[in-house]
Amino acid sequence: MFGLSIFLGDELTDDKKNYLKQMKEAGFTKVFTSLHIPEEDTELYLDRLNQLGSILRELKLELVADISKGALDKIGISFLSADSLRKLKEIGVNGLRVDYGFSNEEIAFMSNELNIVLNASTITEKDVSELNQYGASFPHMVAMHNYYPRPETGLAKEVFQDKNVWLNEIGVAVAAFVPGDKQLRGPLYQQLPSLEDHRGSHPLAAAIELLTDCFVDEVYIGDPEITNTTIYQFKRYITDGNIVFYVSPVKRSPYFETVLGIHQNRWDPAKDVLRSADARFKEIPDILPYETSERIRGSVTIDNQKYQRYMGEIQVIVHTLPKDEKVNVVAQIREEDHPLLDWCGAGCQFELKEQMKQKEENTSELR
């Protein structure tokens, strides 16, 4: 499951509404927002919450709101009134992320009216015991890790994994955040990941790591926006499991068109390269030696006629290798996609797609 973040401090412009539609079409199903409302902006935030709820109901996207007791008071919602909590559903809020200030008895009560999101990093066995004691509805609960705006304060992977294993064992789904790569959230503009190591990483690579290596069930983009090319990469991954790499030709290679398209990494994956499973078995022209240079990480290569029966084999270099007169370097994956190389495992489908100019990406990539 994938989600995105919308912050009510920002105006819900037509561009923002179009972004929500793009993310919906890409396969995103949930939206995270914060209701920690500045005193002077109560009416503005409430108006924007109603606008956002209306848009999301139309798009059939679920809304999860980070709240405090004070924030609920400001918008006239009693957290101990079932009728009052149902008003949030009418606005379009499907779930509440609760943290400091709420007792476990209060959280248990609310869980029988709305989906409740707990703080994954701080929940303890004592909390779980008390929630059970007070009749909490655990099927309506998810544990979400924080995002960390300040560099050097994000979580360590090992601690993160250990907590998530325990949460899975007690039957609670886990959610976490990955950074954006377009519009970042102020005032620091240093991205909003849960794991510190993901700061500066590709959003999809970070998401795949959470889902495949960290026992996470739901991934949210922490920052306000990701680029069109990244939306397309998420869409392909969510739709059919493909990992898209954007590539550009090396020295106008005559074999650039030959390597483009969809490939599958072999089921017996190599240590240093992604091997296209059936590339050399397709009908191909005679591959003459051309640009047999060093094969750096992210290079796309094709074996030439000097490799005899291997001629036509297409590889993507994961770990830098020396030059080989039998191997042509044809293309290079853009640097920001390099982290995705580490998550293209055995049998994984991947696409080598020509990198377009930014203006073209913004107008045609999502068609």
TORROTOR-255957 format. One line per field, with one value per residue (C-alpha): residue in one letter; x, y, z. Coordinates in nm, 4 decimals. Example, Ala and Ser with C-alpha at 12.3 -4.5 7.8 and 13.67 -1.06 7.14 Angstrom:
<rs>
rest c(A, S)
c1 c(1.2300, 1.3670)
c2 c(-0.4500, -0.1060)
c3 c(0.7800, 0.7140)
</rs>
This chain:
<rs>
rest c(M, F, G, L, S, I, F, L, G, D, E, L, T, D, D, K, K, N, Y, L, K, Q, M, K, E, A, G, F, T, K, V, F, T, S, L, H, I, P, E, E, D, T, E, L, Y, L, D, R, L, N, Q, L, G, S, I, L, R, E, L, K, L, E, L, V, A, D, I, S, K, G, A, L, D, K, I, G, I, S, F, L, S, A, D, S, L, R, K, L, K, E, I, G, V, N, G, L, R, V, D, Y, G, F, S, N, E, E, I, A, F, M, S, N, E, L, N, I, V, L, N, A, S, T, I, T, E, K, D, V, S, E, L, N, Q, Y, G, A, S, F, P, H, M, V, A, M, H, N, Y, Y, P, R, P, E, T, G, L, A, K, E, V, F, Q, D, K, N, V, W, L, N, E, I, G, V, A, V, A, A, F, V, P, G, D, K, Q, L, R, G, P, L, Y, Q, Q, L, P, S, L, E, D, H, R, G, S, H, P, L, A, A, A, I, E, L, L, T, D, C, F, V, D, E, V, Y, I, G, D, P, E, I, T, N, T, T, I, Y, Q, F, K, R, Y, I, T, D, G, N, I, V, F, Y, V, S, P, V, K, R, S, P, Y, F, E, T, V, L, G, I, H, Q, N, R, W, D, P, A, K, D, V, L, R, S, A, D, A, R, F, K, E, I, P, D, I, L, P, Y, E, T, S, E, R, I, R, G, S, V, T, I, D, N, Q, K, Y, Q, R, Y, M, G, E, I, Q, V, I, V, H, T, L, P, K, D, E, K, V, N, V, V, A, Q, I, R, E, E, D, H, P, L, L, D, W, C, G, A, G, C, Q, F, E, L, K, E, Q, M, K, Q, K, E, E, N, T, S, E, L, R)
c1 c(0.0000, 0.1262, 0.0297, 0.1321, 0.1346, -0.0612, -0.0034, -0.2835, -0.0431, -0.0251, -0.3104, -0.5038, -0.4329, -0.5408, -0.1848, -0.2138, -0.5493, -0.3966, -0.1083, -0.3558, -0.5215, -0.1841, -0.0947, -0.4329, -0.3791, -0.0327, -0.1844, -0.1606, -0.4568, -0.4034, -0.3194, -0.1508, -0.2026, -0.1431, -0.4039, -0.1575, -0.3227, -0.1678, -0.4008, -0.4330, -0.5140, -0.7961, -1.0622, -0.8199, -0.7108, -1.0662, -1.1716, -0.8783, -0.9533, -1.3080, -1.1753, -0.9245, -1.1836, -1.4173, -1.1455, -1.0369, -1.3905, -1.4291, -1.0990, -1.1777, -0.8578, -0.8431, -0.7308, -0.5215, -0.4810, -0.2134, -0.3941, -0.3671, -0.6367, -0.5944, -0.6376, -0.9635, -1.0919, -1.0129, -1.2272, -1.5066, -1.4577, -1.4834, -1.2579, -1.4833, -1.8064, -1.8922, -2.1254, -1.8540, -1.5945, -1.8372, -1.8324, -1.4688, -1.5786, -1.8291, -1.5472, -1.3487, -1.1098, -1.0836, -0.8089, -0.6444, -0.2776, -0.2634, 0.0419, 0.1291, -0.1628, -0.4083, -0.4508, -0.4743, -0.8348, -0.9171, -0.7350, -0.9257, -1.2578, -1.1718, -1.0567, -1.4146, -1.5244, -1.2234, -0.9042, -0.6327, -0.2657, -0.0284, 0.3283, 0.5302, 0.8528, 0.7174, 0.4498, 0.5395, 0.4128, 0.2456, 0.0530, -0.0647, -0.1768, -0.3725, -0.5307, -0.6491, -0.7803, -0.9870, -1.1331, -0.9382, -1.0250, -0.6851, -0.8090, -0.8607, -0.5059, -0.1795, 0.1521, 0.3218, 0.6802, 0.7604, 0.9349, 1.2421, 1.2917, 1.6275, 1.9305, 2.1026, 1.7894, 1.6244, 1.6016, 1.8716, 1.7651, 1.8458, 1.6356, 1.3580, 1.3548, 1.3484, 1.0486, 0.8620, 0.9161, 0.7557, 0.4656, 0.4044, 0.4118, 0.1328, -0.0735, -0.0330, 0.0459, 0.3388, 0.3614, 0.6630, 0.7785, 1.0206, 1.1530, 1.0145, 1.2270, 1.0440, 0.8671, 1.0245, 0.8716, 1.0106, 1.1515, 1.4580, 1.3848, 1.5985, 1.3334, 1.1071, 1.2218, 1.1735, 1.5175, 1.8148, 1.9897, 1.7037, 1.7707, 1.8819, 1.7799, 1.5426, 1.1850, 1.1016, 1.4283, 1.3594, 1.0022, 1.1125, 1.3638, 1.0949, 0.8556, 1.1043, 1.3626, 1.2023, 0.8653, 0.6671, 0.3133, 0.2325, 0.4710, 0.3967, 0.5841, 0.6751, 0.7388, 0.4661, 0.5598, 0.7618, 0.8594, 0.6635, 0.9343, 0.9252, 0.5442, 0.5797, 0.8343, 0.5972, 0.3105, 0.5008, 0.6207, 0.2739, 0.0997, 0.3264, 0.6371, 0.8618, 1.1559, 1.2111, 1.5627, 1.6054, 1.9047, 2.0948, 2.3256, 2.7033, 2.8873, 2.5902, 2.6120, 2.4510, 2.3154, 2.1238, 1.7816, 1.8708, 1.8994, 1.5823, 1.2649, 1.1549, 1.3941, 1.3949, 1.6860, 1.7793, 1.6473, 2.0103, 2.1209, 2.4831, 2.6850, 2.7980, 2.5381, 2.1732, 2.1575, 1.8695, 1.7320, 1.6593, 1.8220, 2.0803, 1.8196, 1.6339, 1.7079, 1.9742, 2.2144, 2.5843, 2.7232, 3.0576, 3.3020, 3.2187, 3.3100, 3.4576, 3.5362, 3.5304, 3.1922, 3.0996, 2.7967, 2.4836, 2.6384, 2.4255, 2.6297, 2.5862, 2.8299, 2.9844, 3.0831, 3.4100, 3.2047, 3.0884, 2.7695, 2.7161, 2.6888, 2.3781, 2.3682, 2.2520, 2.3675, 2.3302, 2.6382, 2.5743, 2.9391, 3.2035, 3.3993, 3.7090, 3.6895, 3.6536, 3.7099, 3.4204, 3.1680, 3.0273, 2.9168, 2.5943, 2.4097, 2.4222, 2.1465, 2.0882, 2.2613, 1.9454, 1.8209, 2.1361, 1.9838, 1.7186, 1.9909, 2.0216, 1.6549, 1.6271, 1.6613, 1.6188, 1.3472, 1.2692, 1.1413, 1.3030, 1.2696, 1.5435, 1.3685, 1.5242, 1.5677, 1.3723, 1.4361, 1.2649, 1.0066, 0.9084, 0.8876, 0.6430, 0.4058, 0.4154, 0.5628, 0.2318, 0.0229)
c2 c(0.0000, 0.3445, 0.6875, 1.0515, 1.3610, 1.6841, 1.9650, 2.2077, 2.4984, 2.4917, 2.6132, 2.3436, 2.4814, 2.3288, 2.1977, 2.0225, 1.8722, 1.7477, 1.5984, 1.4046, 1.2714, 1.1656, 0.9821, 0.8094, 0.6957, 0.5720, 0.3427, 0.5454, 0.4870, 0.6972, 1.0553, 1.1703, 1.5186, 1.7000, 1.8754, 2.0433, 2.3770, 2.7182, 2.9197, 3.2048, 2.9735, 2.7576, 2.8656, 2.8448, 2.4907, 2.3737, 2.5109, 2.3369, 2.0126, 2.0218, 2.0958, 1.8133, 1.5698, 1.6539, 1.6010, 1.2707, 1.1361, 1.2046, 1.0293, 0.7457, 0.8091, 0.7537, 1.0381, 0.9833, 1.2890, 1.3420, 1.5023, 1.6213, 1.6802, 2.0522, 2.0253, 1.8326, 2.0935, 2.3690, 2.2099, 2.1247, 1.7483, 1.5569, 1.2512, 1.0801, 1.1209, 0.8614, 1.1044, 1.3708, 1.1311, 1.0354, 1.3991, 1.3462, 1.0635, 1.3004, 1.5468, 1.2651, 1.1652, 0.7848, 0.7510, 0.9412, 0.9252, 0.9676, 1.0231, 1.2089, 1.3349, 1.0500, 0.7727, 0.4133, 0.4057, 0.7032, 0.5487, 0.2225, 0.4102, 0.5971, 0.2748, 0.1497, 0.4478, 0.5291, 0.3665, 0.4537, 0.5027, 0.4528, 0.5791, 0.2763, 0.4005, 0.4558, 0.1880, -0.0689, -0.4063, -0.2239, -0.0083, -0.3161, -0.4820, -0.1737, -0.1325, -0.4941, -0.4329, -0.1367, -0.3238, -0.1660, -0.2750, -0.3943, -0.4689, -0.0893, -0.0098, 0.0605, 0.1608, 0.4456, 0.5602, 0.9319, 1.1220, 1.3240, 1.6713, 1.7337, 1.5588, 1.2984, 1.2305, 0.9566, 0.5971, 0.3314, 0.0403, -0.2307, -0.0704, -0.0048, -0.3682, -0.5064, -0.2906, -0.3861, -0.7586, -0.7239, -0.5212, -0.7841, -1.0578, -0.8902, -0.8444, -0.4701, -0.3427, -0.1003, 0.2268, 0.4514, 0.7426, 0.7844, 1.1168, 1.3149, 1.4513, 1.7602, 1.9948, 1.9460, 2.0597, 2.3606, 2.5117, 2.2854, 2.1346, 1.8310, 1.5670, 1.3664, 1.0023, 0.7609, 0.6019, 0.8369, 0.6393, 0.7244, 1.0974, 1.1819, 0.8428, 0.7690, 0.7555, 0.4267, 0.2601, 0.3628, 0.2307, -0.1050, -0.1410, -0.0761, -0.3268, -0.6048, -0.5709, -0.3890, -0.5580, -0.2480, -0.2762, 0.0848, 0.3413, 0.7137, 0.9869, 1.2261, 1.5399, 1.7293, 1.6149, 1.3793, 1.4403, 1.3173, 1.0668, 0.9270, 0.9067, 0.7031, 0.4737, 0.4160, 0.3524, 0.0845, -0.0778, -0.0768, -0.1937, -0.4757, -0.4862, -0.3292, -0.1150, 0.1640, 0.2968, 0.6164, 0.5931, 0.8113, 0.6901, 0.6759, 0.8440, 0.8071, 0.4308, 0.2673, -0.0002, 0.2320, 0.1434, -0.2251, -0.2142, -0.0119, -0.1834, -0.4380, -0.7002, -0.9593, -1.0229, -1.3900, -1.6168, -1.7093, -1.3477, -1.2505, -1.0817, -0.7776, -0.7259, -0.7538, -1.0029, -0.9697, -1.3235, -1.3683, -1.0710, -1.2733, -1.5211, -1.2517, -1.1769, -0.9047, -0.7486, -0.8293, -0.6394, -0.4839, -0.3622, -0.0006, 0.1935, -0.0964, 0.1293, 0.0780, -0.0471, 0.1809, 0.1315, 0.2055, 0.1292, -0.0664, -0.3004, -0.5384, -0.8153, -0.7805, -1.0450, -1.1158, -1.2833, -1.5399, -1.7142, -1.4479, -1.1773, -0.9679, -1.0302, -0.7127, -0.6318, -0.3502, -0.2988, -0.3036, -0.3055, -0.1299, -0.3643, -0.3101, -0.2552, -0.5629, -0.5628, -0.8060, -0.5771, -0.2502, 0.0236, 0.1503, 0.3618, 0.5027, 0.5014, 0.8442, 0.8775, 0.9294, 0.5854, 0.4042, 0.3086, 0.1077, -0.1251, -0.2805, -0.3843, -0.5515, -0.9108, -1.2566, -1.2647, -0.8943, -0.7191, -0.3886, -0.1360, 0.0709, 0.3894, 0.6814, 0.9816, 1.2724, 1.6397, 1.7860, 1.9803, 1.6688, 1.4624, 1.7064, 1.6900, 1.3342, 1.0924, 1.0109, 0.9518)
c3 c(0.0000, -0.0943, 0.0328, -0.0027, 0.2181, 0.1845, 0.4335, 0.5123, 0.5471, 0.1669, -0.0500, -0.2343, -0.5815, -0.9118, -0.9496, -0.6136, -0.7135, -1.0405, -0.8429, -0.6281, -0.9441, -1.0874, -0.7682, -0.7630, -1.1229, -1.0259, -0.7620, -0.4410, -0.2078, 0.1079, 0.2038, 0.5249, 0.6683, 0.9962, 1.2095, 1.4418, 1.3747, 1.4529, 1.6778, 1.4292, 1.1349, 1.2773, 1.0275, 0.7338, 0.8258, 0.8849, 0.5468, 0.3773, 0.5620, 0.4255, 0.0752, 0.0964, 0.2302, -0.0563, -0.3176, -0.1632, -0.1396, -0.5111, -0.5846, -0.3391, -0.1437, 0.2326, 0.4597, 0.7730, 0.9971, 1.2605, 1.5546, 1.9132, 2.1732, 2.1245, 1.7487, 1.7865, 2.0313, 1.7808, 1.5130, 1.7573, 1.7755, 2.1032, 2.0992, 2.3556, 2.1591, 1.8973, 1.7195, 1.7159, 1.5756, 1.3016, 1.1929, 1.0962, 0.8671, 0.7086, 0.6433, 0.4828, 0.7620, 0.7725, 1.0320, 1.3181, 1.4103, 1.7871, 2.0004, 2.3183, 2.5243, 2.4648, 2.7201, 2.6029, 2.7245, 2.5024, 2.2060, 2.2547, 2.2516, 1.9325, 1.7600, 1.7609, 1.5501, 1.3280, 1.2073, 1.4581, 1.3758, 1.6685, 1.7029, 1.5941, 1.7487, 2.0995, 2.1499, 2.4178, 2.5382, 2.8271, 2.5786, 2.3902, 2.7130, 2.8184, 2.4765, 2.4962, 2.8463, 2.7259, 2.4283, 2.1440, 1.7909, 1.6671, 1.3119, 1.2872, 1.3971, 1.2177, 1.3746, 1.1883, 1.2347, 1.2430, 0.9668, 1.0638, 0.9091, 1.0796, 0.9252, 1.1456, 1.3533, 1.1449, 1.2629, 1.2264, 1.0077, 1.2652, 1.5409, 1.2890, 1.1739, 1.5286, 1.6230, 1.3063, 1.3631, 1.7065, 1.5682, 1.3000, 1.5652, 1.7633, 1.4471, 1.3898, 1.0393, 1.0035, 0.8100, 0.7463, 0.5331, 0.2436, 0.1074, -0.1842, -0.4671, -0.5972, -0.3563, -0.0129, 0.3128, 0.4969, 0.6965, 0.6590, 0.3137, 0.4042, 0.3176, 0.5459, 0.5732, 0.8618, 0.8081, 0.8159, 0.5420, 0.3059, 0.3176, -0.0372, -0.1759, -0.4631, -0.3209, -0.4946, -0.3915, -0.0324, -0.0582, -0.1975, 0.0848, 0.3452, 0.1874, 0.1149, 0.3891, 0.6830, 0.7497, 0.6473, 0.5074, 0.4118, 0.2597, 0.2481, 0.0629, 0.3444, 0.1375, -0.0515, -0.4052, -0.6218, -0.9844, -1.2854, -1.3724, -1.0188, -1.0291, -1.3491, -1.1820, -0.8898, -1.1291, -1.3174, -0.9958, -0.8370, -1.1551, -1.2716, -1.0535, -1.3187, -1.2141, -1.4679, -1.5271, -1.7288, -1.9633, -2.2079, -2.4903, -2.4536, -2.7426, -2.9788, -2.9694, -3.2748, -3.0403, -2.8059, -2.9497, -2.9210, -2.5407, -2.4730, -2.3583, -2.0998, -1.9657, -1.6905, -1.4584, -1.4677, -1.1934, -1.1187, -1.0614, -1.1136, -0.8386, -1.0383, -1.3125, -1.4062, -1.6948, -1.9381, -1.9381, -2.3085, -2.4847, -2.6761, -2.7970, -2.9904, -3.3524, -3.3512, -3.6023, -3.5952, -3.2961, -3.3844, -3.1172, -3.0243, -2.7079, -2.5114, -2.2135, -1.8367, -1.7167, -1.4280, -1.2021, -1.4037, -1.7425, -1.9896, -2.2073, -2.4977, -2.5847, -2.9311, -3.1846, -3.0034, -2.7299, -2.9862, -2.8698, -2.6023, -2.8680, -2.7976, -2.4216, -2.2469, -1.8965, -1.6446, -1.4312, -1.0561, -0.9424, -1.1524, -1.3811, -1.6000, -1.9746, -2.1921, -2.5690, -2.6019, -2.4298, -2.5704, -2.3303, -2.4872, -2.2326, -1.8820, -1.6208, -1.4688, -1.1336, -0.9266, -1.0356, -0.9180, -0.5787, -0.7664, -0.8955, -0.5502, -0.5461, -0.8852, -0.7689, -0.9186, -1.1842, -1.1468, -1.4570, -1.5454, -1.8248, -1.9869, -2.0926, -2.2762, -2.0521, -2.1933, -2.1464, -1.8406, -2.0416, -2.2342, -1.9135, -1.7607, -2.0578, -2.1860, -1.9322, -1.7648, -2.0760)
</rs>
